[in-house]
Amino acid sequence: MTEATNDAAGANDTVGTRRATGPVLPGTDAPLAEGELVVLTDRKQRRYLVTLEAGGEWHSHAGLVPHEALIGVVEGTVVRTNRNMEVSVLRPTREDFVLKMKRGAQVIYTKDQAMIVSGADVRPGCTVVEAGAGSGALTLALLAAVGPTGRVVSFEWREDHAAVAERNVTRFLGAHPDNWELVVGDVTEGLAERSAHRVILDLLEPWTAVPAAAEALSPGGIVLAYTPTVPQVMRFDQTLWDDGRFTSVRTTETLVRPWDLDGLAVRPAHRMVAHTAFLTTARRVPSREEGGPPPPRRKADTGGRIDWNASARASAPAAAEGTEG
Ligand SMILES: C[S@@+](CC[C@H](N)C(=O)[O-])C[C@H]1O[C@@H](n2cnc3c(N)ncnc32)[C@H](O)[C@@H]1O
């Protein structure tokens, strides 16, 4: 996998040639080289992604910086545009990149990426199938988590979105990783014939992929759905229980509150992203007939189906007691 080459040795290769052979980890003790992706930050903390090229120029409302002024400097160096605006240069983190990369579809941001990686226990060596690839933001997090010994398969049924995912992943990692397969197709059709340790679903109707996820996962495997709304959570949960091959269904939501640090004014920021999505995870188990666990006892036990009228009847005692008429 390409990211595995992002080490000091890879970076040192660039010192002599001043041409990066691949991406270099931020914080590596090597000057910036031609071909590297960098993030420029101005005085107002606006950020710009730039690929350094010989003869290239970065243009802004406040003047230009020739790439030659950036090639050969160390991370954190400040340079000035020809109109005297200061900008600093760093190698981008994955978060920097995701916030600035081209998008075909709404992306999953780092707070949820981190919880997906830990909630679905994605670790080195895992085979993960995800759908849809969208803009490739989660793909980058999954590739980092599975490492060079793992594998990521991304289904995306829209060719235009798949092209954006391909472009973003390749741009950040320097090349299409050997351990990444991007499949243009419907996950509900292609997933069942795959074999995976984890299945991660970020699509409008994740419940449509539950039967195929049960086929792809062996007992003990984990499925996770990222869903913005409560009805989606309810339907996904219902479908998991109806399938009979999943247990330990759990839903969480993650709130990250940024803080301002300015002298004595140290307090939560006035604005935060209040809601992105719910994460619902479940473990694949054998069905009851195959020796798996019994379905859980639930407070509203309606035989596996939600009775949408139950609460309305409960709050209308007169009608329930048959006193009408
Ligand atoms: C919200 S985007 C995914 C964003 C992605 N997780 C990221 O972080 O960049 C959802 C994607 O799922 C794709 N999609 C929806 N249903 C699908 C299906 N059944 N098979 C494959 N892709 C599907 C859509 O075309 C869309 O690109």
The ligand as an SDF file (V2000), in Angstrom:
LIG
                    3D

 27 29  0  0  0  0  0  0  0  0999 V2000
  -22.8820    9.8180    1.1170 C   0  0  0  0  0  0  0  0  0  0  0  0
  -22.0450    9.0540   -0.2030 S   0  0  0  0  0  0  0  0  0  0  0  0
  -20.6850    8.2030    0.5250 C   0  0  0  0  0  0  0  0  0  0  0  0
  -19.5890    9.1160    0.9670 C   0  0  0  0  0  0  0  0  0  0  0  0
  -18.3280    8.4110    1.4120 C   0  0  0  0  0  0  0  0  0  0  0  0
  -18.5700    7.5510    2.5440 N   0  0  0  0  0  0  0  0  0  0  0  0
  -17.2270    9.4110    1.7540 C   0  0  0  0  0  0  0  0  0  0  0  0
  -16.8350    9.5120    2.9380 O   0  0  0  0  0  0  0  0  0  0  0  0
  -16.7430   10.1040    0.8610 O   0  0  0  0  0  0  0  0  0  0  0  0
  -23.1250    7.7320   -0.6180 C   0  0  0  0  0  0  0  0  0  0  0  0
  -22.7280    7.0670   -1.9160 C   0  0  0  0  0  0  0  0  0  0  0  0
  -23.3630    5.8010   -1.9870 O   0  0  0  0  0  0  0  0  0  0  0  0
  -23.6320    5.5210   -3.3430 C   0  0  0  0  0  0  0  0  0  0  0  0
  -24.6460    4.4380   -3.3420 N   0  0  0  0  0  0  0  0  0  0  0  0
  -25.9330    4.5120   -2.9170 C   0  0  0  0  0  0  0  0  0  0  0  0
  -26.5170    3.3060   -3.0220 N   0  0  0  0  0  0  0  0  0  0  0  0
  -25.5880    2.4460   -3.5170 C   0  0  0  0  0  0  0  0  0  0  0  0
  -25.5780    1.0570   -3.8420 C   0  0  0  0  0  0  0  0  0  0  0  0
  -26.6760    0.3020   -3.6520 N   0  0  0  0  0  0  0  0  0  0  0  0
  -24.4410    0.5010   -4.3310 N   0  0  0  0  0  0  0  0  0  0  0  0
  -23.3240    1.2550   -4.4920 C   0  0  0  0  0  0  0  0  0  0  0  0
  -23.2640    2.5860   -4.2090 N   0  0  0  0  0  0  0  0  0  0  0  0
  -24.3790    3.1730   -3.7210 C   0  0  0  0  0  0  0  0  0  0  0  0
  -24.0930    6.8830   -3.8810 C   0  0  0  0  0  0  0  0  0  0  0  0
  -23.9730    6.9620   -5.2890 O   0  0  0  0  0  0  0  0  0  0  0  0
  -23.1500    7.8400   -3.1520 C   0  0  0  0  0  0  0  0  0  0  0  0
  -22.0180    8.1450   -3.9310 O   0  0  0  0  0  0  0  0  0  0  0  0
  1  2  1  0
  2  3  1  0
  2 10  1  0
  3  4  1  0
  4  5  1  0
  5  6  1  0
  5  7  1  0
  7  8  2  0
  7  9  1  0
 10 11  1  0
 11 12  1  0
 11 26  1  0
 12 13  1  0
 13 14  1  0
 13 24  1  0
 14 15  1  0
 14 23  1  0
 15 16  2  0
 16 17  1  0
 17 18  1  0
 17 23  2  0
 18 19  1  0
 18 20  2  0
 20 21  1  0
 21 22  2  0
 22 23  1  0
 24 25  1  0
 24 26  1  0
 26 27  1  0
M  CHG  2   2   1   9  -1
M  END
$$$$
